[in-house]
Amino acid sequence: MPKLEATQELAFDAALRAQLAVNLQRFTPIQLAEGDLRRAAVCVVVLPDFRQQAALLLIRRGRRASHHGGEWGLPGGGLDDGESIIAAALRELREEVGLACAPGDVLGVLDDFRTRSGFCITPVVVWCAGSEPMRSSPDEVASIHWVSLADLTHDTPLLEESREGRRVYRMPVMGHGVFAPTGAILYQFREVAISGRLTSRVTWFGEPESVRPR
């Protein structure tokens, strides 16, 4: 696959879908043993913006959300009993922003991420070509945002260090600093799915001591 230049616009088209799918199929994600971790899934949704350029869906959690209220995030949540990662990710996408996608829209998954709150998050990459209007769940989602894939390739993530000595990603997005886990997931999507750098790993990266939405 050709390497994308930082200033290149990315059209939401069959060629981009094929590129993302091939890179993700070549990637072997790290899967963590469950242990005492609670399983969760999030959707990394690729969809068209108003110019038909490729974008990612980013949400701001509602202040009343059960976890990470007020923070930047991706649609997702905990698995129900007996539910698969893929089924949970697609269910949460439908419940939180009203997008109905099918298992055939899933392009692949990224590394599991262990959170300080005791969750093991699996990011599921979904190609969403549907045109239905989005509607946010009032209890979970305060606002919905589109992040251009071209913009995602422009900025270099900032690295900090947690109390445990683990590296922490702060990803510049729309003038805000988006921390791990969301920032780390966005960074790995950029490196693996867009650029084909299959050795980029984030499972062992940390989270900040506290997150104040910026």
C-alpha positions as CSV (number, residue, x, y, z in Angstrom):
1,M,0.0,0.0,0.0
2,P,1.3,3.5,-0.8
3,K,2.4,5.7,2.1
4,L,0.1,8.6,2.8
5,E,1.5,12.1,2.9
6,A,0.6,14.3,5.9
7,T,-1.2,16.8,3.7
8,Q,-3.1,14.3,1.6
9,E,-6.9,14.5,1.7
10,L,-8.4,11.0,2.1
11,A,-11.6,10.5,0.1
12,F,-14.2,8.2,1.6
13,D,-14.1,5.6,-1.2
14,A,-13.5,2.0,-2.1
15,A,-9.8,2.4,-2.4
16,L,-9.4,3.7,1.2
17,R,-11.7,1.0,2.5
18,A,-9.5,-1.6,0.8
19,Q,-6.3,0.0,2.2
20,L,-7.6,0.0,5.7
21,A,-8.9,-3.6,5.5
22,V,-5.6,-5.0,4.1
23,N,-3.5,-3.2,6.8
24,L,-5.8,-4.5,9.5
25,Q,-5.9,-8.0,8.2
26,R,-2.1,-8.1,8.2
27,F,-2.0,-6.9,11.8
28,T,-2.0,-9.3,14.7
29,P,-3.6,-7.5,17.7
30,I,-2.5,-8.0,21.3
31,Q,-5.2,-9.8,23.2
32,L,-5.0,-9.6,27.0
33,A,-6.0,-12.5,29.3
34,E,-9.3,-11.6,31.0
35,G,-8.3,-12.3,34.6
36,D,-10.3,-9.8,36.8
37,L,-10.6,-7.3,34.0
38,R,-14.1,-6.3,32.8
39,R,-14.4,-6.6,29.0
40,A,-15.4,-3.6,26.9
41,A,-15.4,-2.7,23.2
42,V,-15.3,0.6,21.4
43,C,-16.0,1.5,17.8
44,V,-13.4,3.3,15.7
45,V,-15.9,4.4,13.1
46,V,-14.7,5.6,9.6
47,L,-17.4,7.6,7.9
48,P,-17.7,10.5,5.4
49,D,-17.8,14.1,6.4
50,F,-19.9,16.8,4.6
51,R,-17.3,17.0,1.8
52,Q,-17.2,13.2,1.4
53,Q,-13.8,13.0,2.9
54,A,-12.9,10.3,5.3
55,A,-13.3,11.1,9.0
56,L,-13.5,9.4,12.4
57,L,-16.3,9.7,14.8
58,L,-15.4,11.1,18.2
59,I,-17.8,11.8,21.1
60,R,-17.7,13.8,24.2
61,R,-19.1,11.8,27.1
62,G,-22.1,13.2,29.0
63,R,-21.5,14.4,32.5
64,R,-23.9,11.7,33.7
65,A,-22.1,8.9,32.0
66,S,-21.3,6.0,34.3
67,H,-17.6,6.1,33.3
68,H,-15.4,8.9,32.1
69,G,-18.1,11.6,32.1
70,G,-17.1,14.8,30.2
71,E,-14.1,13.1,28.5
72,W,-13.4,12.6,24.8
73,G,-14.1,9.1,23.8
74,L,-15.3,6.6,21.2
75,P,-18.7,4.9,21.1
76,G,-18.6,1.8,23.3
77,G,-19.1,0.1,26.6
78,G,-19.1,-3.1,28.6
79,L,-20.0,-6.5,27.2
80,D,-23.3,-8.1,28.2
81,D,-23.3,-11.7,29.4
82,G,-22.5,-14.0,26.5
83,E,-21.9,-11.1,24.1
84,S,-19.0,-11.1,21.6
85,I,-16.6,-8.1,21.2
86,I,-18.0,-7.4,17.7
87,A,-21.6,-7.6,18.8
88,A,-21.0,-5.3,21.8
89,A,-19.2,-2.7,19.8
90,L,-22.0,-2.6,17.2
91,R,-24.7,-2.5,19.8
92,E,-23.0,0.4,21.7
93,L,-22.6,2.3,18.4
94,R,-26.3,2.0,17.7
95,E,-27.3,2.8,21.3
96,E,-25.0,5.8,21.8
97,V,-25.1,7.6,18.4
98,G,-27.9,5.8,16.4
99,L,-25.7,4.2,13.7
100,A,-26.7,0.7,12.6
101,C,-23.7,-1.2,11.2
102,A,-23.4,-4.9,10.5
103,P,-20.6,-7.4,11.2
104,G,-19.7,-7.2,7.5
105,D,-18.8,-3.5,8.1
106,V,-16.0,-4.5,10.5
107,L,-12.5,-4.1,9.1
108,G,-10.5,-5.4,12.0
109,V,-9.5,-4.8,15.6
110,L,-6.6,-3.1,17.3
111,D,-4.6,-3.9,20.5
112,D,-6.5,-4.4,23.8
113,F,-6.0,-1.6,26.2
114,R,-6.0,-2.1,30.0
115,T,-7.5,0.9,31.8
116,R,-6.8,2.1,35.3
117,S,-10.5,1.6,36.1
118,G,-10.3,-2.2,35.5
119,F,-11.5,-2.5,32.0
120,C,-9.9,-4.3,29.0
121,I,-11.0,-2.3,26.0
122,T,-10.9,-3.8,22.5
123,P,-11.1,-1.3,19.6
124,V,-13.2,-2.4,16.7
125,V,-12.7,-0.6,13.3
126,V,-15.9,-0.1,11.5
127,W,-16.6,1.3,8.0
128,C,-19.9,3.2,8.0
129,A,-21.3,4.1,4.6
130,G,-24.9,4.6,5.8
131,S,-26.6,7.9,5.5
132,E,-29.0,7.8,8.4
133,P,-28.9,10.8,10.7
134,M,-27.1,10.3,14.0
135,R,-28.8,10.8,17.4
136,S,-26.9,10.8,20.6
137,S,-28.0,9.1,23.8
138,P,-28.7,11.9,26.2
139,D,-27.4,10.1,29.2
140,E,-24.1,8.9,27.6
141,V,-23.1,11.4,24.9
142,A,-22.9,15.2,25.2
143,S,-21.8,15.8,21.6
144,I,-20.7,14.1,18.4
145,H,-17.7,15.2,16.3
146,W,-16.0,14.3,13.0
147,V,-12.2,14.2,12.9
148,S,-10.7,14.3,9.4
149,L,-8.4,11.4,8.7
150,A,-6.2,13.9,6.9
151,D,-6.0,16.0,10.1
152,L,-5.2,12.9,12.1
153,T,-2.1,12.4,10.1
154,H,-0.8,15.9,10.6
155,D,0.0,16.1,14.2
156,T,2.6,14.3,16.4
157,P,1.2,12.9,19.6
158,L,2.7,14.3,22.8
159,L,4.2,11.8,25.2
160,E,4.1,12.2,28.9
161,E,4.9,9.8,31.8
162,S,2.6,8.4,34.4
163,R,3.3,7.8,38.1
164,E,4.1,4.1,37.3
165,G,6.6,5.2,34.6
166,R,4.4,4.2,31.7
167,R,4.3,6.4,28.6
168,V,1.0,8.4,28.2
169,Y,-0.3,9.5,24.8
170,R,-1.9,12.9,24.4
171,M,-3.2,13.1,20.9
172,P,-3.8,16.6,19.4
173,V,-7.3,16.5,17.9
174,M,-9.4,19.6,17.0
175,G,-7.3,21.8,19.2
176,H,-7.7,19.5,22.2
177,G,-5.4,17.0,23.9
178,V,-7.1,13.6,23.9
179,F,-5.5,11.2,26.4
180,A,-5.3,7.5,26.5
181,P,-7.1,5.2,26.1
182,T,-8.8,7.2,23.4
183,G,-5.7,9.1,22.4
184,A,-3.7,5.8,22.2
185,I,-6.3,4.1,20.1
186,L,-6.5,7.0,17.7
187,Y,-2.7,7.0,17.4
188,Q,-2.6,3.2,16.7
189,F,-5.4,3.5,14.1
190,R,-3.3,6.1,12.3
191,E,-0.1,4.1,12.5
192,V,-1.5,0.7,11.7
193,A,-4.7,1.1,9.6
194,I,-3.7,4.2,7.6
195,S,0.1,4.0,7.4
196,G,0.6,0.2,7.6
197,R,3.1,0.4,10.5
198,L,2.2,-3.0,11.9
199,T,4.7,-2.8,14.8
200,S,3.1,0.2,16.5
201,R,1.8,-1.0,19.9
202,V,-0.1,0.8,22.6
203,T,-1.3,-2.0,25.0
204,W,1.3,-1.2,27.6
205,F,0.9,2.6,27.5
206,G,-0.5,4.3,30.5
207,E,-3.2,6.9,31.4
208,P,-2.8,10.2,33.0
209,E,-3.2,10.6,36.8
210,S,-6.4,12.4,36.2
211,V,-8.2,13.7,33.1
212,R,-9.6,17.1,32.8
213,P,-11.3,17.7,29.4
214,R,-9.3,20.2,27.4
